[in-house]
Amino acid sequence: MFVSDADILHADLDAFYASVEQRDDARLRGRPVIVGGGVVLAASYEAKAYGVRTAMTGGQARRLCPDVAVVEPRMSAYTEASRAVFEIFRQTTPVVEGLSIDEAFLGVGGLRRISGPPVDIARRLRQDVSERVGLPITVGVARTKFLAKVASGVAKPDGLLVVPPDEELAFLHPLPVERLWGVGPVTAGKLRTKGVLTVGDVAELPQRALVAMVGRAAGYHLYALAHGLDPRPVEVGRRRRSIGSQCALGRRPRARDEREAILATLVDRISRRLRTGRRVCHTVTIRLRFGDFTRATRSHTLSEATDETRLILAAARRLLVNADPLIERNGLTLLGVAVSNLDDADAVQLALPLERRPDATLDAALDTLRDRYGSAAVTRASAVGRRMGQPVPILPD
């Protein structure tokens, strides 16, 4: 049987937001750093050494690491850095599948004669990102996307790891079961109670036994991965399946009108991104995190696909109002909005009447003003004078 070369790269920027802050402020280099004071959006590896992790509260992070430097997020700086890195990706190979703002798969199988073997391409890629953008990046190289991603995770931070095709299972099987794609705390707990601790333990199970433990779809998925099976190619030009933004609120209680003002700001941001990309959405989802660290999501599917701010906001507001009892009981520490089931705007059949709606005209006018004068040029009256927190993209997509 023919076995392909290890020619897929998974490139992943290390502690991306925190690394950008350390790059731009020499006083932060070598120090523990967290981005976001209310909720940790990113932690440098110096902070992670103290047990600080993404999504914990700023108070928890400071208790674990009293000397940690806390910086407010600067999304424009992260976006600029991401664009520069993805330009290097595209100069390396035309086969690039972006996963999020800070990671991508790269297919380099057809470049051996031009650029050398994949490991040499990976070395040059890391050097280019370091020298031209000033950021550390880890690269995993393997025959499949799954193994390349696992390799980059094992090699972090600022590393390079190649998994040769004839050593895949020897590399994979000793790893903890959490390394399998799709194994979160709940699934890991189910497996560990049965004595399944490593990927090798999963591989030794009969498929039907694994299905009995975690369900049919998850069982088939984990069985394939544990045996190194992942036929998915690197997909060029894959469109986003959802667009989202979220805002960490801290632990201060927020009144209903303040929550709705924050929601409106997030929806303004998302709907503008929809229109910029000429996309429309079918489903609106809100994401909530509470003071006791529990989470909830609420979704609504629209009768017609849309990119209009008014329609998306109306759906999101209804979802938020319905969640009021949970919010009042547990306190709200994070609010997010996402739109999904996306289509190209030109591919959707328009509903009658076909004339341009007044709200669509208003959206277009506001988009033009913000494109010309900046995102803050026009804002809602409900947001004036409020400390809204910093909206950030929901990652990964």
N, C-alpha and C positions, 0 to 999 in steps of 0.2 A: 504494500500500500504506500502511495506517495505521501510524504509528510512535508508540508511547506516549511520554509525558513521562519525564524523569529524575525518578522519584518513589520510588526505593529508597535508603535511607540505610544505610551501613555505619558503625557507631559503634564505635570501638576505643580503650580507655583506653591512655595512653602509659606504657610501662615500669611496669606497674600496681603490682607489689609495691614496687618502689623508690620510686615516686611516693607511695605511702601512707606509707612510712617518712620521706620528706622532708617530707610534710605534717605528720606528727605530731611531728617533731623538728626544730626550727628550725636546729640546728647542722649538719644534713645538707643544707640547701637550697643549691643552687649547687655542691655538691661531688660528686665521683664516688662512687657508692654501689653496692655489690653486696649482694644478699640471698642468704645461704647461704655458709658458709665453705669447706665441702668441695667442693661443686659449685655453680656460679653458677646460681641459680634466676631471678634478674632482675638487670638492670644499668640504672642511670640513664643518660640520654643523655650526661651528663658523662663517665661511665665508658666508654660506647660510643665516644666520640671517641678513646679510646686503643686501641681495638681489642678491648675486653672484650666478650664475647658470652655469652649464655645457654648452659649446659651445659659450658663449659670449667671446669677445676678452679680452686679459689680461689688456688692457688699460681701458676698461669698468669696469672690476673687481677692479682695483686699484682706480678708481674714486669713486666707491661705498664704498670701504673699503681700505683707504690709508695705513693701517698698515698690510695688508695681506702679508703673507710670500709666495713667489713664488718659487717653486722647479721644476726642470726638471724631466720628467718622467723616471722611472727606470723599464723597462718592465721585466727584469729578476727577480727583487724582487717581482713584482706582480704575475708573473707566479709561482714562488716558493711558495708564500703564498696561491695562488689558489689551487695548488696541495695538500698542507697540509690540507686545509679545505675540499677539496673533498675526501681526504682519511678518514677524520672523518665522512663525509656523508656516505661513503660506509661501514664504521664500524658500523654505526648506523642502516642501513638497506640495503639490496641488491637492493632495488627498488629505484633507483636514476635516475632522468632525468635532466641532466644539460641543463640550458638555456643559460648561458654565463660564463665568467670567474669568476663571483662573485655571481651567484644565481642558485638555483636548486629546483625542486620538489622532495619530498621524500614520498614514500608510506609506511605507517607503520601499515596498517590494520591487518596484520597477526602477529604482535609482542606483542599483549596485554599480553599473558601469560608469555612471556619471559622477556619483557622489561617494562610492565605496560601500562597505558593508554597513548594516543598520547600526551597529555599536559605534562606528566612527561618526555616522550622522548624528546619533544621540549626543556624543561628546561635543561636537561642534555646536549643536543646538543649545546645550547648556552654557557653553562658552559665549555664544552670541547673546543670549538673554542676560547673562551676567555683565558682559562688557557694554552692551548697547542700552539696556534698560536698568541695570543695576540691581537685579533681583535674583534670589536663589530659586532654582527650579530642580525638581527631581524627575527623572525619566525611568520608566520601566519598559523593557523591550522583551517581547514574547511573540509566540505564534498566534495567540488569540487575544481579543480585547480584554476578556476577563483576567487572564494571566498577566497581561501587561499592566492592568490597573492594580492587581495584587502586588506585583513586583515594585511598582512605584511606592505603594504604601509601606512595604517592608524596607525600602531603601531610604525613606525620609529620615531626617531632612537633608536637602542639598546633596542627593546621591544619584547613582546610576546602577541599575541592576538588570542583567540579561538572564533570561530563563531559556536555555537551549532546549530544543524540542525533545531531545532524548533524556532530559532531566526534569521534565515538567512535574510528574507525580512525586518524585523525590523532593522537589521544592515545595509542592503544595500540601502534601499529606501531613507533615508535622505541624502545620500552622493551626492556630486556634480556630474553632468553628465560626467565630465571628468574622473571619476573613472572607467567608462566602458571601457573594452579592445577595442581598435580600435577608440576611440573618441579622435582625436587630435584637434588642434585649429580650423581647417576649419569646421569639423563636429560639434564641440561644438558651433561654431558661428551660423551655420544653425539652430541648435536646440534652442539656446538661443533667436534668433530672433522670434521664434514661442512660446516663453514663457516656453520652456522645460528646466528647470534649474537643476533638481535632477534626480536621477535614478528612484525615485518613479513617477516623471512626465512621464518618458519614459514608465514605466510599465502601466500607465493609458491610453496610446494611443492605439487605434486599430492598428493592425499590418499593415493594408493597408495605414493608415495615416503616419506611421513611414517610410514605403517604399517610399511614395510620397515625404517625406522630404529629405531622405538621399540615396535613391536608393534601389534596390531590395536586393542585397546580404547584404549590411550593415544593412538594415532595419530588415531582418530576424535575423541576428546575434545579434543586439542590443536588439531586442524584447526578444530573448531567455535569454540573460544575465540578463536583467532587471527583469526577473521572476526567476532568480536563476538556470537556466537550463544550465548545462555544463557536458555532459556525458563522456568527454575525460578521459581515464585512464592515470596514470603516465607511461610513455613509457621508458623502460629500453633499453639502447644500441642504442637509436635513433641517427642516423648519421647526421652530419652537412649538411645543405642544401646549404651552401655557405661558402667561406673563403675569408676574406678581410683584408686589411690593409690601413691605411690612415696617412697622414702627415699634421700637421698644419704648415702653411707657414708664418704666420704673415701678415703684411700689406705691406711689402717691395715688390716692383715690381720684378717679376722674368722673365728673358729672356726665349725664347723658349727652348734653349739648356739646361738651368738649370731645366726647368719643365720636360723635357724629361729624364734628369739624375735622378731626383727624382722618376719619373714614373718607370724607370728601376730598381731602388733600391726596390721599393714596389713589382714589379713583381717578382724579384729574391726571395724575402721573401715568397710570396704567392705560387709560383711554387714549391719551396722546401717543403713547408708544404703539398702541394698536393702529392708529391712523397713519403714523409715520411708516410702519411696516406694511400698510395696506392689508390689514387683517381684520377679521370680525370674529366675535366670540359667541358661543352658544350658552356657556355655563359660567355663573358667577359664584365664587366661593369666598367666605371669610374664614380666617384662621385666628384662633384665640388661645392665649396662654394665661393662666390664672396664678394668683398669689401662692397657691399650694403646689405649683409646678405641673398641674394637670393641663391637658390641652383639649380643644374641641374644634371641629370644623362644621360649617353649615354651608350647603350648596343649593343653588336654584338654577334650573335650566330654562332659558328664555323661549318664548314661542317663536321668535325670529332672531336670527343672528344679527349682531349690531356692533358698531364701534362708537355709538353715541354716549357721551358722558352721562346725560340725564337718565337714560334707561338703565345703564349699568349701576349708577348710584342708587336709583330707586330700589333695584333688587338687593343691593348690598345693605341698604338701610333697613329693609324688611327683615333680613337675616339677623342684623345686629339687634334690632328691637326684640325679636323672638328669643335672643340669647340673654336678654336683660336679667332674668331670674338667676342664671348662673353667674353673671358678672357681679350682681349685687351681693351674692352670697360669698363668692370666692375672691373678688377683686381682679382687675384686668391688668396684666403686666406687658402684654404684647398684642397688637392688632395687625392683622395682615389681610390683604385682598388679593385674589388671583382670578384671572379669567382663563378659561380653557375650552377644549373642543373648538380649536381655531380653524378658520377657513380663509383662503384668499378672498379679499373683498370683491374682486372681479368675477369670482366663480360662484357667487351666491345669487340666486334668483331674487330680484327685488319684489317687495310686496306692494300692492296697490294702496294708496295712490303713489304714482311714480315721481311726482314733483319733489324737489329738494325740500326737506323739512327745515323749519326755522332753527331748530336746535342744532342740526348739522351745519348750518351756515354760521351759527355762533361758535361752534367748536372749531371750525376752520379759521375764523377770525382770531380766536384766542391762540390757536396753534401758531399762526403767522406772527402775532405779537411776541410770543415766547421764543420762537425761533430767532427773531430779529434782536430782541432786547434781553433775552435770558429768561429762565424759568420763573424767576421771582418778579417779573415785570407786571404780571397780573395775578392777583390772588383773591380768594373768596373773603367776603366780609367776616364770615364766621371764624376765619383763621387769623385775623388781624389782632395783634396784641397777645396771642397765645404762644406759649413755648411748645411747639408741636413735636419736638424730637426729630430725629433724622431718619426719613424713609430710606430703606435700603432694599435692593432686589431680594426676592426669595431665592436662596441658593441651596443645592443645585436645583436647576429647572426640572 
